[in-house]
Each structure stands twice: as C-alpha cells, then as structure tokens.
Amino acid sequence: MGSNWLFERIAPFYDAAIRFLDPEPLRDYLDLPTEGRLLDLGGGTGRVAFAFRGMAGSTVVADAAWGMLRVARRRSNLLPVQALAEHLPFVDEAFDRIIIVDALHHFIDAAAAIREAARVLRRGGRLVIEEPDIRRWPVRGIALLERLIGLRSRFLPGEHIRELMEAAGLQAREYVDPRSFRLWVVGHKEEIAR
C-alpha cells in the first residue's frame, strides 16, 4: 500500500490540516502574472494553484491521487489532471510556469520528475520548487514522522535539487528562508539563441 492510498483518505481534510504559507515569495520567484499556462505539479487539492488564480492564462493541477484532484475540481478556474510526475501527459514546452510545492519529496523519482518538468516547460519559462529545508532539525523531525506513518518521503537538500535541475538543462539557483524552514529552487529554461 503506497502513499497514494493515504492521500486518497486525507484529501477531504488536507486543506484544513496543512496550511499554505505566504504565497508572496513563490509568486515573486515565478515572476507572475503571465499570460501563459501554469502547472501545479503534485498540486493535490489545488490549494496553492488557487492562490494564484487570475495570474496565469490557465492553470492545470496534476497529481497522482484522484481523491486530491476531486477536491481541486471544485475550485473554479483549475483543470485537474491525474498523472505521475515522472510521466506527464503533456506535449513538450506546454507550460510557461511550473510549481512543485511541498511535493518533490513524495515523488517516486525526483530526478525523473524534474526532467519531465523541464521537458514540458517552454523556453524562457520558470520552474520553482518549494520544499521544507531538510538541513534544519525541525524538518528532519517531520521527515522521520512521515516515514513512521508510511509515507515514502525523501527530502533533498536544496543544492541537490539545484543539481537535478541543472542536469535537466535548466539554469538554477537556491534561496533559503531560515525563519520559515523553507527553501526554493528556481530553474529557468533559456531561450534559443538566434
């Protein structure tokens, strides 16, 4: 029994139990608004994507857990798509902005998920990954708790996420907020030189 089973069960209560912190840094790293498409990869109930409603031409929430997507479907202006992060059902360069918020550590293969995100990101687009900073002791406690309750969580340090983005062909930079135990890794897909 994998973690999808657990997410199916907690979907109706997820938004009440897990708060989305201040969206401002994420919005700034994404360079919103954009007229293009936004993908919330591993977006679950769409709570993060919903915070950016109206800041993109269209918004897709992709997640493996259908129970989470049922909740997202009730939110206006979000298109839920059931998909594994490692095998996205989108054409190359389909999105202008991609976010992965508090989800990378749940993916089966983080490197494959980042490669897929880079594939569906258009040239000139941005991929922003927000994760708890595993280098901080409180986050290490959360990681242990997630493993004890049966989640296959694998938290990665920011420099490792940055290296995975660079291996996928993105220019990447890491930002840390020590007050909130969060980090962001921002990847940019270069325009083709003319």
C-alpha positions in Angstrom: 0.0 0.0 0.0 1.7 3.2 -1.1 1.3 6.8 0.0 -1.4 7.5 -2.7 -3.7 5.4 -0.6 -3.1 7.7 2.4 -3.6 10.8 0.3 -6.9 9.5 -1.1 -8.1 9.1 2.6 -7.0 12.5 3.8 -8.0 14.6 0.7 -11.2 16.0 2.2 -9.3 17.2 5.3 -6.0 18.2 3.7 -6.5 21.9 3.2 -7.7 22.4 6.8 -4.8 20.4 8.2 -2.0 21.7 6.0 -1.8 25.5 5.6 -0.2 27.1 2.5 2.2 29.6 3.9 2.8 33.1 2.5 2.4 32.9 -1.3 4.3 36.1 -2.0 7.8 34.7 -2.3 6.6 31.9 -4.6 4.7 34.5 -6.7 7.9 36.6 -7.0 10.1 33.6 -7.9 7.5 32.6 -10.5 7.5 36.1 -11.9 3.7 36.2 -12.0 1.5 37.3 -13.7 1.9 35.5 -17.0 -0.4 35.2 -19.9 0.7 31.6 -20.4 -0.1 28.3 -18.7 0.8 27.4 -15.1 1.2 23.8 -14.0 1.0 22.9 -10.3 2.8 19.6 -10.3 1.9 17.4 -7.4 -0.7 20.1 -6.6 -3.1 17.8 -4.8 -6.2 19.8 -3.9 -5.1 22.8 -5.8 -4.7 25.0 -2.7 -1.5 26.5 -4.0 -2.7 27.0 -7.6 -5.9 28.6 -6.3 -3.9 31.2 -4.5 -2.6 32.3 -8.0 -5.9 32.3 -9.8 -6.1 35.0 -12.3 -2.3 35.3 -12.5 -1.9 32.9 -15.5 -3.8 32.3 -18.7 -4.8 28.9 -17.5 -3.9 26.7 -14.6 -3.5 22.9 -14.5 -3.2 20.9 -11.3 -1.5 17.5 -11.9 -1.4 14.8 -9.2 -1.3 11.1 -8.9 -4.0 10.9 -6.2 -7.5 11.2 -7.7 -9.0 11.9 -4.3 -7.0 15.1 -4.0 -7.9 16.1 -7.5 -11.6 15.7 -6.7 -11.2 18.5 -4.2 -9.3 20.6 -6.8 -12.1 20.1 -9.3 -14.4 22.0 -7.1 -12.2 25.1 -7.3 -13.0 27.5 -10.1 -10.5 28.0 -12.9 -8.4 24.9 -12.2 -8.1 22.0 -14.6 -7.2 18.8 -12.7 -5.2 16.1 -14.4 -4.3 12.7 -12.9 -0.7 12.0 -13.7 2.5 10.7 -12.3 5.2 13.5 -12.1 7.7 11.2 -13.7 5.4 10.6 -16.8 3.5 13.7 -17.7 0.8 13.5 -20.4 1.7 16.9 -21.9 3.5 17.9 -25.1 6.9 19.5 -24.9 7.0 23.1 -23.8 3.4 23.2 -22.9 3.7 25.5 -19.8 5.2 28.9 -19.1 5.4 28.4 -15.3 5.6 25.2 -13.2 5.4 25.0 -9.4 6.1 22.0 -7.2 5.2 23.0 -3.6 5.9 20.6 -0.7 5.6 17.6 -3.1 9.0 16.8 -4.5 9.8 14.6 -1.5 6.7 12.5 -2.3 7.6 11.7 -5.9 8.8 8.2 -6.7 11.8 9.6 -8.6 12.7 13.2 -8.1 15.2 13.3 -10.9 12.8 11.9 -13.4 10.1 14.3 -12.2 12.4 17.3 -12.7 13.4 16.1 -16.1 9.7 15.8 -17.1 9.0 19.3 -15.7 11.9 20.7 -17.7 10.6 18.9 -20.8 7.1 20.5 -20.6 8.5 23.9 -19.6 8.7 26.4 -22.5 11.8 28.2 -23.4 12.0 31.3 -21.2 9.8 29.7 -18.6 10.4 29.1 -14.9 10.2 26.0 -12.7 10.0 26.8 -9.0 10.3 24.1 -6.4 9.4 24.9 -2.8 10.4 22.3 -0.2 11.0 22.1 3.6 14.7 22.6 4.2 15.9 19.2 5.4 19.1 20.7 6.7 17.0 22.1 9.6 16.4 20.0 12.7 12.6 20.6 12.8 12.2 19.4 9.2 14.3 16.3 10.0 11.7 15.5 12.7 8.9 15.9 10.1 10.7 13.7 7.7 11.0 11.0 10.4 7.3 11.3 11.2 6.3 11.0 7.6 8.3 7.8 7.3 6.8 6.4 10.5 3.2 6.9 9.2 4.1 5.1 6.0 5.0 7.8 3.5 7.9 7.2 1.3 9.2 10.7 1.7 12.7 11.5 0.5 13.6 15.1 1.4 16.5 16.5 -0.7 18.8 19.4 0.3 18.5 22.5 -1.9 21.9 22.0 -3.6 20.9 18.5 -4.7 17.6 19.9 -6.2 19.6 22.6 -7.9 22.0 19.9 -9.4 19.0 17.9 -10.6 17.6 21.0 -12.3 20.9 21.8 -13.9 21.2 18.1 -15.1 17.8 18.6 -16.8 19.1 21.6 -18.7 17.9 24.4 -16.6 19.8 27.3 -15.0 19.1 27.0 -11.3 19.5 29.0 -8.1 18.6 28.1 -4.5 17.0 30.5 -2.0 16.5 29.8 1.7 14.2 31.4 4.3 15.7 30.3 7.7 12.7 31.8 9.6 10.2 29.5 8.0 12.4 26.4 7.3 11.5 26.6 3.6 13.7 26.7 0.5 13.1 27.5 -3.1 15.0 26.3 -6.1 14.3 28.4 -9.2 15.0 26.9 -12.6 15.0 28.9 -15.8 14.9 27.4 -19.3 17.0 29.5 -21.6 15.6 31.0 -24.8 17.1 29.6 -28.0 19.8 32.0 -29.3 19.0 33.4 -32.7 
